[in-house]
Amino acid sequence: MFTCRRLVVFAALAFPMFACARGLPAANVSNEPPPPLIEQELGPASTLVEPRAQELVRRMSDRLAAVTTLALEADETYDEVPMDGPRQQLTSVRRVAMRRPDRLAGDASGDARNGSFWYDGKTFTAIDHEQHVWASGTVPPTVDAALDWVFGQTGTAVPLGDFLYANPYERLMSDVQRGVYLGIHDVAGVPCHHLSFEQATIDWQIWIDAGPDPLPRKLVITYKTEDEVPQYSVTIRKWNVAATLPEALFHFTPPDGARRIDVPALAQAYRDEGRNR
């Protein structure tokens, strides 16, 4: 799971809410070889993952996989480290709605982004409300395929996207090398199981509701191989796993005056914005 960093490009404005295709928030694609493992003898099947931590992630995954409709709202905080300026902590509010197997929609608003996305089983569309531009592409008819398409087209992963796949456990745990259970800790008034995991390029923590419904409540990722070691944090403060979602929610109508551009152009615009901010 979780690699990458910067929430930019198409997926950043489109998928405000998710984790990663093989990693959490998005990042720029690089041709550089991956860094070495924490220790050469550790791999994805590491025995240094506590069974209790592993089981709690599996239980959460099974719960998410069983959901047919969901709606959530989250508060997101992330570090932005400009090339010629001090570190900034930015925030945003993210919302997402999903109806399996082939409907997805969401939006984001905050310090550095204002965008929405729609997936209707055939077409994925994202709009940047600040620049008044939108892009669209034909996508295979599953949520998993839509998430993979975003990564394939833009080189960017989808923040919190791992929670939406048909098998969240595999997405989250495939690259974990160490994992521990830290106890019951509070997240916005909700007692949660607090877990901490280590991978080659990141450390990540997750808080899972300790009540009868083991949903994820908070996620923190530390990008330890990035300059300045930035962090990404998201607290999911509202869950509805029995949401009634109208069909119109998943369909895009271009607003008056909005300009259509192709996906690579939108991706490049956000890369440039990230460099220049």
VOTORPA-873727 format. One line per field, with one value per residue: chain; x, y, z negated of N, C-alpha, C in turn. Coordinates in Angstrom, 2 decimals. Each point is the difference from the previous one (the first is absolute). Example, Ala and Ser with C-alpha at 12.3 -4.5 7.8 and 13.67 -1.06 7.14 Angstrom:
BEGIN
kette: c(A|A)
n_east: c(13.19|-0.35)
n_north: c(-5.69|1.05)
n_up: c(-7.80|0.72)
ca_east: c(-0.89|0.82)
ca_north: c(1.19|1.19)
ca_up: c(0.00|-0.06)
c_east: c(0.90|-0.77)
c_north: c(1.20|1.09)
c_up: c(0.00|-0.73)
END
This chain:
BEGIN
kette: c(A|A|A|A|A|A|A|A|A|A|A|A|A|A|A|A|A|A|A|A|A|A|A|A|A|A|A|A|A|A|A|A|A|A|A|A|A|A|A|A|A|A|A|A|A|A|A|A|A|A|A|A|A|A|A|A|A|A|A|A|A|A|A|A|A|A|A|A|A|A|A|A|A|A|A|A|A|A|A|A|A|A|A|A|A|A|A|A|A|A|A|A|A|A|A|A|A|A|A|A|A|A|A|A|A|A|A|A|A|A|A|A|A|A|A|A|A|A|A|A|A|A|A|A|A|A|A|A|A|A|A|A|A|A|A|A|A|A|A|A|A|A|A|A|A|A|A|A|A|A|A|A|A|A|A|A|A|A|A|A|A|A|A|A|A|A|A|A|A|A|A|A|A|A|A|A|A|A|A|A|A|A|A|A|A|A|A|A|A|A|A|A|A|A|A|A|A|A|A|A|A|A|A|A|A|A|A|A|A|A|A|A|A|A|A|A|A|A|A|A|A|A|A|A|A|A|A|A|A|A|A|A|A|A|A|A|A|A|A|A|A|A|A|A|A|A|A|A|A|A|A|A|A|A|A|A|A|A|A|A|A|A|A|A|A|A|A|A|A|A|A|A|A|A|A|A|A)
n_east: c(0.81|-0.50|0.14|0.58|-0.17|0.39|-1.04|0.52|-0.10|-0.39|0.70|0.84|-0.41|0.19|1.03|-0.66|-0.59|0.96|0.30|0.21|0.42|0.10|-0.81|0.18|-0.15|-0.36|0.65|1.08|-0.18|0.82|1.04|0.16|1.01|-0.82|-0.20|1.07|-0.27|-0.85|-0.17|1.09|0.05|-0.49|-1.14|-0.87|0.63|0.48|0.74|0.46|-1.08|-0.38|-0.30|-0.03|1.09|0.56|-0.48|0.36|1.10|0.13|-0.32|0.79|0.94|-0.29|0.00|1.09|0.51|-0.64|0.51|-1.28|-0.35|0.64|-0.02|1.02|0.40|1.06|0.77|0.67|1.17|0.77|1.24|0.20|1.02|-0.24|0.38|-0.61|-0.47|-0.57|0.04|-1.03|-0.90|-0.53|-1.24|-0.83|-1.20|-0.13|-0.75|-0.53|-0.56|-0.36|-0.33|0.26|0.48|-0.79|-0.12|0.49|0.00|0.48|0.38|0.75|0.12|0.85|1.14|0.08|-1.26|-0.65|-0.33|-0.54|-0.56|-0.18|-0.53|-0.47|1.13|0.04|-0.28|1.28|-0.54|0.90|-0.36|0.75|-0.65|1.25|0.49|-1.12|0.73|-0.28|0.16|-0.01|-0.33|0.07|-0.76|0.67|-0.97|1.02|-0.27|0.38|-0.66|-0.98|0.23|0.09|-1.09|-0.44|0.47|-0.58|-1.02|0.12|0.25|-1.26|0.21|-0.97|0.03|0.24|0.50|1.01|-0.69|0.07|1.17|-0.19|1.35|-0.50|-0.16|-0.20|-0.80|-0.52|-0.03|-0.11|0.27|-0.83|0.94|-0.57|-0.59|-0.55|-0.53|-0.58|-1.19|-0.89|-0.15|-0.28|-1.00|0.02|0.36|0.67|-0.18|1.30|0.16|1.14|0.29|1.24|0.30|0.94|0.30|0.46|-1.05|-0.92|-0.46|-0.92|-0.95|-0.77|-1.14|-0.35|-1.23|0.07|-1.04|-1.30|0.23|0.91|-0.48|0.76|0.66|1.25|0.74|1.22|0.57|1.16|0.40|0.58|-0.20|-1.05|0.40|0.51|-0.07|-0.74|-1.14|-0.82|-1.09|-0.85|-1.01|-0.54|-0.69|-0.35|-0.65|-0.42|-0.11|-1.07|0.82|-1.02|0.50|-0.54|-0.52|-0.72|0.27|-0.08|-0.79|0.86|-0.34|0.65|0.55|-0.83|0.66|-0.22|1.31|-0.23|0.84|1.09|0.00|0.89|-0.80|-1.05|0.57|0.42|-1.22|-0.37|0.78|-0.32|-1.25|0.25|0.70|-1.00|-0.70)
n_north: c(-1.19|1.01|0.76|0.61|1.22|0.86|0.66|-0.33|0.67|-0.79|-0.96|0.98|0.59|-1.14|-0.70|0.96|-1.16|-0.37|-1.28|-1.09|-0.02|-0.91|0.83|0.81|1.23|0.75|-0.32|0.65|-0.46|-0.96|0.17|0.64|-0.83|-0.95|0.62|-0.34|-1.26|0.05|-1.28|-0.43|-0.51|1.25|-0.62|-0.05|-1.16|1.15|-0.66|1.22|-0.55|0.70|-1.24|0.65|0.68|-1.12|-0.61|1.08|0.04|-1.30|0.18|1.07|-0.70|-1.03|0.91|0.60|-1.20|-0.12|1.23|0.23|0.81|1.14|0.79|0.82|0.60|0.66|0.22|0.69|-0.41|0.84|-0.42|1.26|-0.43|1.31|0.16|1.18|-0.79|0.46|-1.00|-0.52|0.20|-0.78|0.47|-1.02|0.15|-1.29|-0.19|-1.19|-0.42|-1.22|-0.55|-1.13|-0.49|1.03|0.52|1.21|0.81|1.23|0.72|1.08|0.58|1.00|-0.05|-1.15|-0.39|-0.01|-1.27|-0.60|-1.20|-0.69|-1.16|-0.21|-0.69|1.14|1.14|0.36|0.94|0.96|0.88|0.99|0.26|-0.02|-0.96|-0.58|-1.08|-0.88|-1.25|-0.87|-1.23|-0.90|-0.61|-1.13|-0.93|0.37|0.13|-1.28|-0.23|0.71|-0.55|-1.19|0.37|0.56|-1.06|-0.84|0.84|0.12|-1.26|0.30|-0.22|-0.69|1.13|-0.92|-0.09|-0.37|0.89|0.36|-0.59|-1.00|0.12|0.80|-1.17|-0.54|1.03|-0.12|-1.31|0.10|1.25|-0.39|0.57|0.98|-0.53|0.98|-0.54|1.21|-0.61|0.32|0.77|1.22|-0.03|1.30|-0.47|-0.66|-0.96|-0.04|-1.11|0.27|-0.03|-0.51|0.41|-0.81|0.82|-0.32|0.68|-0.64|0.75|-0.86|0.79|-0.90|0.66|-1.16|0.34|0.17|0.61|-0.26|1.23|-0.89|1.22|0.37|0.58|-0.45|0.75|-0.37|0.68|-0.56|0.94|-1.04|-0.28|0.78|1.03|0.33|-1.26|0.27|0.44|-1.04|0.68|-0.98|0.71|-1.20|1.14|-0.33|-1.07|-0.38|-1.20|0.77|0.75|0.83|-0.46|1.16|-0.53|1.10|-0.50|-1.03|0.98|0.30|1.25|0.29|0.75|1.01|0.10|-1.21|-0.13|-0.80|-0.72|-0.47|-1.26|-0.26|0.83|-0.63|-1.17|0.49|0.50|-1.15|-0.62|0.84|-0.14|-1.31|0.13|0.72|-0.83)
n_up: c(0.00|-0.47|1.01|0.89|0.60|0.87|-0.54|1.16|1.11|1.00|-0.56|-0.10|1.12|0.66|-0.49|-0.53|-0.02|0.58|0.00|0.59|1.24|-0.93|-0.56|-0.99|-0.54|0.93|1.09|0.24|1.25|-0.40|0.78|-1.13|-0.27|-0.50|-1.15|-0.67|-0.26|-1.02|0.17|0.55|-1.22|-0.10|0.16|1.01|-0.10|-0.38|-0.87|0.31|0.49|-1.05|-0.35|-1.16|0.36|0.42|-1.07|-0.67|0.75|-0.20|-1.28|-0.04|0.64|-0.76|-0.97|0.45|0.17|-1.16|-0.01|0.27|-1.00|0.22|-1.04|0.20|-1.11|0.42|-1.06|0.90|-0.46|0.68|0.04|0.29|0.72|0.15|1.25|-0.09|-0.94|-1.12|-0.81|0.67|-0.92|0.93|0.08|0.00|0.49|-0.18|1.07|-0.27|1.11|-0.37|1.15|-0.60|1.16|0.38|-1.22|0.28|-1.07|0.13|-1.05|0.21|-1.19|0.19|-0.70|0.62|-0.20|1.14|-0.15|1.06|-0.21|1.13|-0.40|1.23|-0.12|0.69|-0.63|-0.11|-0.78|0.15|-0.93|0.45|-1.13|-0.42|0.80|-0.45|-0.22|0.97|-0.44|1.01|-0.37|0.96|-0.91|-0.28|0.01|-0.74|-1.29|-0.16|1.11|-0.54|-1.19|0.61|0.64|-1.11|-0.67|0.86|-0.03|-1.32|-0.35|-0.32|-1.28|-0.52|-0.67|-0.91|1.23|-0.77|-0.71|1.28|0.03|0.86|-0.03|-0.93|-0.58|1.18|0.25|-1.20|0.01|1.31|-0.38|-0.96|-0.77|-0.68|-1.08|-0.75|-1.08|-0.02|0.12|-0.94|1.07|-0.44|0.89|-0.24|-1.18|0.96|-0.93|0.27|0.73|-0.62|1.29|0.01|1.25|0.46|1.02|1.19|0.49|-0.70|-0.98|-0.44|-0.47|-0.61|-0.12|-0.56|0.31|-1.33|0.53|0.15|0.46|0.40|0.07|1.01|-1.01|0.05|0.80|-0.35|0.97|-0.29|0.86|-0.54|1.28|-0.29|0.73|-1.18|0.45|1.07|-0.51|0.09|-0.37|-0.21|-0.47|0.05|0.03|1.25|-0.42|1.19|-0.55|-0.11|0.70|0.14|1.13|0.36|1.09|-0.14|-1.20|0.84|0.42|0.95|-0.29|1.10|-0.93|0.07|1.13|-0.48|-0.01|1.00|-0.73|0.58|-0.34|0.97|0.66|-0.50|0.26|1.16|0.12|-0.54|0.85|0.99|-0.36|-0.12|1.16|0.46|-0.73)
ca_east: c(-0.81|0.57|1.29|-0.28|-0.20|-0.72|-1.36|-0.12|-0.46|-1.39|-0.54|-0.04|-1.24|-1.10|-0.19|0.49|-0.13|0.39|1.34|0.97|0.21|1.27|0.52|-1.00|-0.19|0.62|1.37|0.50|0.68|1.44|0.71|1.06|-0.28|-0.54|1.01|0.12|-0.91|0.44|1.10|-0.07|-0.68|-1.42|-0.78|-1.44|-0.49|0.76|-0.58|0.05|-1.32|-0.71|-1.25|-1.18|-0.10|-0.38|-1.39|-0.87|-0.08|-0.81|-1.40|-0.42|-0.09|-1.20|-1.17|-0.07|-0.28|-1.41|-0.85|-0.45|-0.06|0.56|0.29|0.85|0.55|1.26|0.88|1.32|1.11|1.20|1.13|0.50|1.33|0.36|1.41|0.72|-0.78|-0.14|-1.04|-1.36|-1.00|-1.23|-1.14|-1.13|-1.11|-0.20|-1.21|-0.07|-1.13|0.26|-0.99|0.60|1.42|0.50|-0.37|0.89|-0.03|0.56|0.50|0.97|0.12|0.91|1.06|0.78|-0.70|-1.45|-0.33|-0.98|0.13|-1.15|0.23|-1.34|0.10|0.57|0.85|0.51|0.15|0.43|-0.02|0.69|-0.89|0.79|0.42|-1.18|0.32|-0.34|0.54|-0.82|0.52|-0.79|0.56|-0.69|-1.18|0.08|0.70|1.42|0.57|0.05|1.14|1.21|0.07|0.53|1.43|0.64|-0.05|0.62|1.15|-0.33|-0.86|-1.21|-0.03|-1.02|-0.57|0.14|-1.18|-1.13|0.20|-0.73|0.81|0.85|1.10|1.13|0.57|0.62|1.01|0.92|1.38|0.33|1.14|-0.16|-1.28|-0.23|-1.24|0.38|-1.00|-1.24|0.19|-1.19|-0.01|-1.23|-0.99|-0.26|1.10|0.49|1.25|1.06|1.00|1.09|0.64|1.20|0.36|1.33|0.10|-0.92|-0.62|-1.39|-0.79|-1.43|-0.87|-1.18|-1.07|0.04|-1.36|-0.44|0.17|1.44|0.31|1.16|-0.37|1.10|1.18|1.14|1.12|1.25|0.80|1.31|1.07|-0.18|0.62|-0.77|-0.84|-1.36|-1.04|-1.38|-0.89|-1.41|-0.94|-1.31|-0.89|-1.37|-0.16|-1.34|0.22|-1.30|-0.46|-0.83|0.74|-0.71|0.80|0.49|1.22|1.18|0.07|0.58|-0.48|0.96|-0.57|0.17|1.29|1.12|0.74|0.50|1.37|0.27|0.52|1.40|0.11|-0.43|1.05|1.16|-0.36|0.11|1.42|0.55|-0.52|0.69|1.36|0.06|-0.67)
ca_north: c(1.19|1.33|0.51|1.32|1.10|1.22|-0.16|0.91|-0.52|-0.38|-0.71|0.86|0.75|-0.89|-0.93|0.65|-0.69|-1.38|-0.38|-0.06|-1.24|-0.36|1.04|1.01|1.13|-0.08|0.44|0.08|-1.21|0.17|-1.14|-0.41|-1.30|0.14|-0.10|-1.35|-0.36|0.38|-0.95|-0.85|-1.27|0.22|0.15|0.12|-1.04|0.16|-0.53|1.04|0.61|-0.66|-0.63|0.78|1.11|-0.57|-0.44|1.18|0.53|-0.94|0.18|1.24|-0.24|-0.81|0.86|0.91|-0.78|-0.40|1.18|0.21|1.45|0.75|1.43|0.41|1.35|-0.05|1.17|-0.39|0.92|-0.50|0.93|0.43|0.57|0.71|-0.07|1.17|0.58|-0.85|-1.03|0.45|-1.03|0.33|-0.82|-0.05|-0.90|-0.90|-0.81|-1.00|-0.91|-1.15|-1.07|-1.10|-0.19|0.88|1.39|0.69|1.45|0.68|1.35|0.47|1.45|0.33|0.99|-0.10|-0.65|0.12|-0.82|-1.07|-1.07|-0.86|-1.24|-0.55|-1.35|0.06|1.17|0.69|1.42|0.84|1.42|0.93|1.15|1.24|0.34|-0.16|-0.95|-1.37|-1.05|-1.19|-1.16|-1.23|-0.85|-1.28|0.13|-0.33|1.00|-0.34|0.39|1.46|0.42|-0.35|0.87|1.30|-0.16|-0.27|1.16|1.20|-0.29|0.44|-0.88|0.63|0.00|-0.85|-0.92|-1.40|-0.40|-0.18|-1.19|-1.20|-0.69|0.99|-0.60|-0.24|1.29|0.65|-0.77|-0.75|0.47|0.26|-0.76|-0.09|0.53|-0.19|0.47|1.01|0.15|0.71|1.44|0.72|0.81|0.81|-0.54|-1.41|-0.89|-0.71|-0.76|0.79|-0.88|0.68|-0.88|0.51|-0.50|0.43|1.44|0.75|-0.54|0.42|-0.38|-0.03|-0.14|-0.75|0.07|-1.15|-0.45|-1.16|0.26|0.33|0.88|0.88|1.33|0.95|-0.53|0.92|-0.55|0.76|-0.31|0.12|0.18|1.30|1.15|0.61|-1.03|0.52|-0.89|0.11|-0.50|0.17|-0.50|-0.21|0.33|-0.45|-1.21|-0.54|-1.21|-0.41|1.24|0.00|0.86|0.14|-0.23|1.27|0.38|-0.55|0.46|1.33|0.94|1.12|1.31|1.04|0.66|-0.90|-0.40|-1.38|-0.25|-1.43|-0.43|0.40|1.45|0.28|-0.53|0.90|1.26|-0.18|-0.14|1.35|0.70|-0.51|0.50|1.46|0.52)
ca_up: c(0.00|-0.12|0.42|0.49|-0.90|0.27|0.51|1.10|1.25|0.19|-1.15|-1.17|-0.05|0.22|-1.09|-1.16|-1.25|-0.15|-0.32|1.08|0.68|-0.59|-0.83|-0.29|0.88|1.28|0.16|1.36|0.43|0.14|0.57|-0.90|-0.62|-1.34|-1.06|-0.55|-1.08|-1.33|-0.14|1.18|-0.25|-0.19|1.21|-0.24|-0.92|-1.24|-1.23|-1.01|-0.10|-1.10|0.47|-0.36|0.94|1.29|-0.06|-0.04|1.36|0.78|-0.40|0.62|1.44|0.26|-0.17|1.13|1.20|-0.04|0.20|1.37|0.17|-1.12|0.13|-1.11|0.00|-0.73|-0.10|0.46|-0.25|0.65|0.08|1.29|-0.20|1.24|0.36|-0.52|-1.08|-1.17|-0.04|-0.23|-0.29|0.70|-0.39|0.92|-0.32|1.12|-0.05|1.05|0.01|0.85|0.11|0.75|0.32|1.06|-0.16|-0.92|0.15|-1.16|0.18|-0.98|-0.10|-1.08|0.20|1.23|1.09|0.05|1.16|-0.13|0.98|0.23|0.77|0.21|0.52|1.35|0.18|-1.18|0.29|-1.11|0.29|-0.89|-0.09|-0.01|1.36|0.84|1.06|-0.34|0.87|-0.07|0.72|-0.05|-1.05|-0.16|-0.86|-1.43|-0.81|0.02|1.29|0.05|-0.81|0.75|1.17|-0.42|-0.21|1.28|0.89|-0.55|-0.85|-1.35|-0.74|-0.50|-1.45|-0.63|0.97|-0.41|-0.75|0.91|0.82|-0.41|-1.01|-0.66|-0.77|0.90|0.38|-1.14|-0.72|0.86|-0.10|-1.40|-0.49|-1.44|-0.44|-1.43|-0.60|-0.98|-1.04|0.29|-0.04|0.42|1.21|0.06|-0.91|0.28|-0.38|1.18|-0.02|0.63|0.58|0.69|0.96|0.65|1.32|0.40|0.23|-0.85|-1.20|-0.04|-1.16|0.26|-1.16|0.43|-1.00|-0.91|-0.22|0.80|1.42|0.06|1.12|-0.24|-0.47|0.20|0.68|0.07|0.77|-0.04|1.18|-0.64|0.97|0.64|-0.66|-1.08|-0.61|-0.16|-0.48|0.46|-1.03|0.30|-0.99|0.60|-1.11|0.27|0.80|0.23|0.80|0.53|0.62|1.19|0.91|1.27|1.20|0.52|-0.72|0.65|1.38|0.14|1.00|0.02|-0.34|1.02|0.06|-0.32|1.20|-0.03|0.43|-0.11|-1.30|-0.20|-0.20|-1.37|-0.88|0.06|-0.66|-1.44|-0.33|0.01|-1.16|-1.18|-0.02|-0.10|-1.18)
c_east: c(0.85|1.43|-0.21|-0.31|-0.94|-1.38|-0.21|-0.60|-1.46|-0.57|-0.11|-1.28|-1.17|-0.29|0.55|0.17|0.75|1.45|0.83|-0.16|1.42|0.54|-1.01|0.12|0.95|1.41|0.35|0.75|1.49|0.60|1.13|-0.34|-0.53|1.11|0.08|-1.04|0.59|1.20|-0.15|-0.80|-1.50|-0.69|-1.47|-0.56|0.73|-0.75|0.01|-1.28|-0.78|-1.33|-1.24|-0.19|-0.47|-1.47|-0.97|-0.12|-0.85|-1.48|-0.57|-0.22|-1.26|-1.26|-0.15|-0.38|-1.48|-0.96|-0.39|-0.17|0.65|0.10|0.83|0.46|1.21|0.70|1.42|1.01|1.24|1.04|0.32|1.34|0.43|1.51|0.78|-0.79|-0.12|-1.12|-1.36|-0.87|-1.33|-1.11|-1.06|-1.06|-0.30|-1.24|0.04|-1.26|0.30|-1.18|0.61|-1.00|0.62|-0.48|0.87|-0.10|0.60|0.41|0.98|-0.01|0.92|1.05|0.61|-0.74|-1.50|-0.45|-1.01|0.29|-1.27|0.45|-1.35|0.00|0.60|1.05|0.41|0.28|0.43|-0.01|0.78|-0.84|0.76|0.37|-1.14|0.31|-0.36|0.58|-0.78|0.64|-0.91|0.70|-0.75|-1.04|0.13|0.72|1.50|0.66|0.10|1.19|1.31|0.19|0.59|1.51|0.73|0.07|0.84|1.28|-0.24|-0.92|-1.14|-0.03|-1.21|-0.60|0.10|-1.22|-1.19|0.14|-0.78|0.74|0.92|1.19|1.23|0.68|0.82|1.23|1.07|1.46|0.45|1.13|0.01|-1.36|-0.24|-1.37|0.36|-1.04|-1.25|0.24|-1.19|0.23|-1.35|-1.12|-0.33|1.19|0.41|1.22|1.03|1.11|1.06|0.75|1.18|0.19|1.34|0.12|-0.89|-0.22|-1.46|-0.70|-1.47|-0.73|-1.31|-1.01|-0.02|-1.39|-0.37|0.22|1.44|0.40|1.25|-0.47|1.09|1.17|1.07|1.12|1.18|0.88|1.47|1.16|-0.13|0.79|-0.97|-0.97|-1.43|-0.96|-1.33|-0.87|-1.45|-0.83|-1.37|-1.03|-1.44|0.03|-1.49|0.15|-1.33|-0.64|-0.92|0.56|-0.73|0.93|0.61|1.30|1.26|0.18|0.41|-0.69|0.95|-0.67|0.27|1.38|1.19|0.62|0.52|1.44|0.27|0.67|1.46|0.17|-0.42|1.04|1.19|-0.28|0.15|1.44|0.65|-0.45|0.71|1.42|0.07|-0.61|1.00)
c_north: c(1.24|0.17|1.49|1.08|1.06|-0.27|0.99|-0.73|-0.41|-0.66|0.90|0.80|-0.94|-0.85|0.60|-0.94|-1.28|-0.35|-0.22|-1.29|-0.39|1.15|1.09|1.19|0.00|0.52|0.14|-1.28|0.28|-1.25|-0.48|-1.35|0.20|-0.09|-1.41|-0.23|0.45|-0.86|-1.01|-1.29|0.16|0.20|0.08|-1.03|0.04|-0.57|1.04|0.84|-0.75|-0.57|0.82|1.17|-0.49|-0.38|1.18|0.64|-0.92|0.17|1.28|-0.18|-0.78|0.86|0.93|-0.75|-0.39|1.14|0.12|1.48|0.66|1.47|0.38|1.43|0.00|1.34|-0.46|1.10|-0.58|1.10|0.29|0.68|0.67|-0.06|1.14|0.67|-0.97|-1.02|0.64|-1.21|0.44|-0.96|0.02|-0.94|-0.83|-0.85|-1.01|-0.84|-1.13|-0.94|-1.09|-0.56|1.13|1.45|0.64|1.49|0.63|1.41|0.33|1.52|0.32|0.99|-0.03|-0.69|0.18|-0.73|-1.07|-1.07|-0.83|-1.23|-0.71|-1.42|-0.07|1.10|0.56|1.44|0.74|1.45|0.77|1.28|1.32|0.43|-0.14|-0.86|-1.40|-0.96|-1.28|-1.13|-1.20|-1.02|-1.33|0.05|-0.57|1.13|-0.28|0.47|1.52|0.53|-0.30|0.92|1.36|-0.08|-0.19|1.21|1.17|-0.26|0.41|-0.99|0.79|-0.04|-0.76|-1.02|-1.45|-0.50|-0.34|-1.23|-1.19|-0.78|1.00|-0.60|-0.20|1.31|0.61|-0.73|-0.63|0.41|0.28|-0.91|-0.12|0.57|-0.31|0.54|0.92|0.23|0.71|1.49|0.69|0.76|0.71|-0.61|-1.46|-0.84|-0.87|-0.85|0.79|-0.95|0.83|-0.99|0.72|-0.68|0.59|1.52|0.83|-0.73|0.43|-0.57|0.04|-0.22|-0.63|-0.01|-1.29|-0.52|-1.16|0.17|0.47|0.82|0.83|1.40|1.04|-0.72|1.08|-0.69|0.95|-0.46|0.17|0.11|1.31|1.07|0.58|-0.96|0.51|-1.07|0.33|-0.61|0.22|-0.65|-0.10|0.19|-0.40|-1.22|-0.28|-1.18|-0.62|1.19|-0.26|1.05|0.08|-0.15|1.30|0.45|-0.38|0.46|1.47|0.78|1.20|1.31|1.00|0.63|-0.88|-0.51|-1.43|-0.05|-1.49|-0.31|0.38|1.50|0.38|-0.47|0.94|1.31|-0.13|-0.26|1.39|0.79|-0.43|0.52|1.49|0.55|0.41)
c_up: c(0.00|0.49|0.17|-1.02|0.51|0.59|1.13|1.18|-0.03|-1.24|-1.21|-0.06|0.10|-1.21|-1.24|-1.13|-0.22|-0.20|1.21|0.76|-0.35|-0.82|-0.19|0.90|1.17|0.04|1.45|0.34|0.17|0.60|-0.90|-0.61|-1.40|-1.04|-0.54|-1.09|-1.33|-0.39|1.13|-0.25|-0.18|1.34|-0.33|-0.98|-1.33|-1.20|-1.11|-0.05|-1.08|0.50|-0.33|0.95|1.37|0.02|-0.01|1.39|0.87|-0.31|0.61|1.50|0.35|-0.12|1.19|1.29|0.08|0.28|1.47|0.31|-1.20|0.35|-1.21|0.18|-0.91|0.00|0.27|-0.32|0.65|0.07|1.46|-0.24|1.30|0.24|-0.64|-1.12|-1.16|0.16|-0.28|-0.36|0.58|-0.41|1.08|-0.56|1.23|-0.22|1.15|-0.18|0.97|-0.01|0.87|1.00|0.83|-0.11|-1.08|0.26|-1.24|0.31|-1.12|0.01|-1.17|0.42|1.39|1.15|-0.13|1.24|-0.31|1.04|0.04|0.78|0.10|0.55|1.39|0.13|-1.36|0.38|-1.25|0.45|-1.06|-0.02|0.00|1.41|1.01|1.22|-0.48|1.03|-0.24|0.78|-0.16|-0.88|-0.03|-1.12|-1.42|-0.72|-0.01|1.29|0.12|-0.80|0.71|1.21|-0.37|-0.17|1.33|0.91|-0.50|-0.78|-1.44|-0.66|-0.62|-1.51|-0.53|0.95|-0.40|-0.75|0.89|0.89|-0.55|-1.08|-0.68|-0.73|0.88|0.38|-1.14|-0.51|0.87|-0.15|-1.43|-0.46|-1.52|-0.37|-1.47|-0.38|-1.16|-1.09|0.48|-0.19|0.66|1.30|0.07|-0.85|0.19|-0.46|1.19|-0.34|0.79|0.45|0.71|0.88|0.66|1.34|0.40|0.08|-0.92|-1.33|0.04|-1.23|0.38|-1.31|0.49|-1.14|-0.84|-0.34|0.91|1.50|0.25|1.22|-0.31|-0.38|0.24|0.65|0.02|0.76|-0.10|1.16|-0.34|0.99|0.76|-0.76|-1.02|-0.67|-0.23|-0.51|0.68|-1.07|0.42|-1.10|0.65|-1.10|0.22|0.92|0.15|0.93|0.45|0.71|1.19|0.96|1.34|1.18|0.53|-0.66|0.77|1.44|0.06|1.11|0.01|-0.37|1.12|-0.11|-0.33|1.29|-0.14|0.50|-0.14|-1.34|-0.19|-0.25|-1.41|-0.99|-0.03|-0.70|-1.50|-0.44|-0.06|-1.21|-1.27|-0.09|-0.32|-1.28|-1.05)
END
